[in-house]
């Protein structure tokens, strides 16, 4: 869900909300190339024709942003946001068989914050240059980074150019880079 408010012709404020989404996956087990003894053992345990279930939650988040024309050449942009990564770290795994088993894993992710700022510079004619920097806070303890998602806090940088080809078409090119942290500094 999102809202965009235009305070004046050159100033806009936005607010977006993404709800959490619970994902549930289920698939039958498949085995190939088993020795003659193993299928009987798996069948006796109810695993040969079982189903594997996986459940996870995509985090909810909220983001506020602004855009402001300073003058005919310069515009400033910014955003701040929050995501509930603590819910994403909770994963449920189950095996549906004649002896059902389930396991809930909590990776202990933390909620994150995002902040970004940028500028646009209108060159002569149809050209527009874009510059930006952003920071995302760590979603896991830097001394215990999960191998499932070996990343953490990040700084991102971007620069780009855009050309207005016609009223209905723009062409653009951009280059982005990031610096991610996976360990704490000693």
For each residue, the residues with C-beta under 8 A, 3 or more apart:
1: 16 17 19
2: 14 15 16 17
3: 14 15 16
4: 12 13 14
5: 12 13 14
6: 9 11 12
7: 11 12 13
8: 11
9: 6 69
10: 68 69 75
11: 6 7 8 66 67 68 69
12: 4 5 6 7 66 67 68
13: 4 5 7 64 65 66
14: 2 3 4 5 63 64 65 66 67
15: 2 3 62 63 64 65
16: 1 2 3 62 63 65
17: 1 2 60 61 62
18: 60 61 62
19: 1 60
20: 57 58 59 60 84 87
21: 57 58
22: 55 56 57 58
23: 55 56 57 58
24: 53 54 55
25: 53 54 55
26: 51 52 53 54
27: 51 52
28: 49 50 51 52
29: 47 48 49 50 51 52
30:
31: 34 38 39 42 48
32:
33:
34: 31 38 39 42
35: 38
36: 39 40
37: 40 41
38: 31 34 35 41 42
39: 31 34 36 42 43 48
40: 36 37 43 44
41: 37 38 44 45
42: 31 34 38 39 45 47 48
43: 39 40 46 47 48 49
44: 40 41
45: 41 42 97 98 99
46: 43 49 50 97 98 99
47: 29 42 43 50 95 97
48: 29 31 39 42 43
49: 28 29 43 46 97
50: 28 29 46 47 95 96 97
51: 26 27 28 29 95 96 97
52: 26 27 28 29 93 94 95 96
53: 24 25 26 92 93 94 95 96 102
54: 24 25 26 91 92 93 94
55: 22 23 24 25 91 92 93 94
56: 22 23 88 90 91 92
57: 20 21 22 23 87 88 90
58: 20 21 22 23 88
59: 20 83 84 85 86 87 88 111
60: 17 18 19 20 83 84 87
61: 17 18 81 82 83 84
62: 15 16 17 18 81 82
63: 14 15 16 79 80 81 82 114
64: 13 14 15 79 80 81
65: 13 14 15 16 77 78 79 80
66: 11 12 13 14 76 77 78 79
67: 11 12 14 75 76 77
68: 10 11 12 75 76 77
69: 9 10 11 72 74 75
70: 74 75 76
71: 74
72: 69 122
73: 121 122
74: 69 70 71 119 120 121 122
75: 10 67 68 69 70 119 120 122
76: 66 67 68 70 117 118 119
77: 65 66 67 68 116 117 118 119 120 132
78: 65 66 115 116 117 118
79: 63 64 65 66 114 115 116
80: 63 64 65 113 114 115 116
81: 61 62 63 64 113 114 115
82: 61 62 63 111 112 113 114
83: 59 60 61 111 112 114 139
84: 20 59 60 61 87 88 111
85: 59 88 89 109 110 111 112 139
86: 59 89 90 108 109 110 111
87: 20 57 59 60 84 90
88: 56 57 58 59 84 85 109 139
89: 85 86 106 107 108 109 140
90: 56 57 86 87 104 105 106 107
91: 54 55 56 104 105 106 107
92: 53 54 55 56 102 103 104 105
93: 52 53 54 55 102 103 104 105
94: 52 53 54 55 100 101 102 103
95: 47 50 51 52 53 100 101 102
96: 50 51 52 53 100
97: 45 46 47 49 50 51 100 101
98: 45 46
99: 45 46
100: 94 95 96 97
101: 94 95 97
102: 53 92 93 94 95
103: 92 93 94
104: 90 91 92 93
105: 90 91 92 93
106: 89 90 91
107: 89 90 91 140 146 148
108: 86 89 140 141 144
109: 85 86 88 89 139 140
110: 85 86 137 138 139 140 141
111: 59 82 83 84 85 86 139
112: 82 83 85 136 137 138 139
113: 80 81 82 136 137
114: 63 79 80 81 82 83 134 135 136 137
115: 78 79 80 81 134 135
116: 77 78 79 80 132 133 134 135 156
117: 76 77 78 132 133 134
118: 76 77 78 130 131 132 133 158
119: 74 75 76 77 130 131 132
120: 74 75 77 128 129 130 131
121: 73 74 128 129 131
122: 72 73 74 75 127 128
123: 127 128 129
124: 127
125:
126: 163 164 165
127: 122 123 124 161 162 163
128: 120 121 122 123 161 162 163 164
129: 120 121 123 159 160 161 162
130: 118 119 120 158 159 160 161 162 174
131: 118 119 120 121 158 159
132: 77 116 117 118 119 156 157 158 159
133: 116 117 118 155 156 157 158
134: 114 115 116 117 155 156 157
135: 114 115 116 153 154 155 156
136: 112 113 114 153 154 156
137: 110 112 113 114 153
138: 110 112 141 142 152 153 181
139: 83 85 88 109 110 111 112 152
140: 89 107 108 109 110 144 145 146 149 152
141: 108 110 138 144 145
142: 138 145 152 153 181 182 183 184
143: 183 184
144: 108 140 141
145: 140 141 142 150 151 152 182 183
146: 107 140 149 150
147: 150
148: 107
149: 140 146
150: 145 146 147 182
151: 145 154 180 182
152: 138 139 140 142 145 180 181 182
153: 135 136 137 138 142 180 181
154: 135 136 151 178 179 180 181
155: 133 134 135 178 179
156: 116 132 133 134 135 136 176 177 178 179
157: 132 133 134 176 177 178
158: 118 130 131 132 133 174 175 176 177
159: 129 130 131 132 174 175
160: 129 130 172 173 174 175
161: 127 128 129 130 172 173 174
162: 127 128 129 130 170 171 172
163: 126 127 128 170 171 172
164: 126 128 169 170
165: 126 169 170 171
166: 169
167:
168:
169: 164 165 166
170: 162 163 164 165
171: 162 163 165
172: 160 161 162 163
173: 160 161
174: 130 158 159 160 161
175: 158 159 160
176: 156 157 158
177: 156 157 158
178: 154 155 156 157
179: 154 155 156
180: 151 152 153 154
181: 138 142 152 153 154 184
182: 142 145 150 151 152
183: 142 143 145
184: 142 143 181
185:
186:
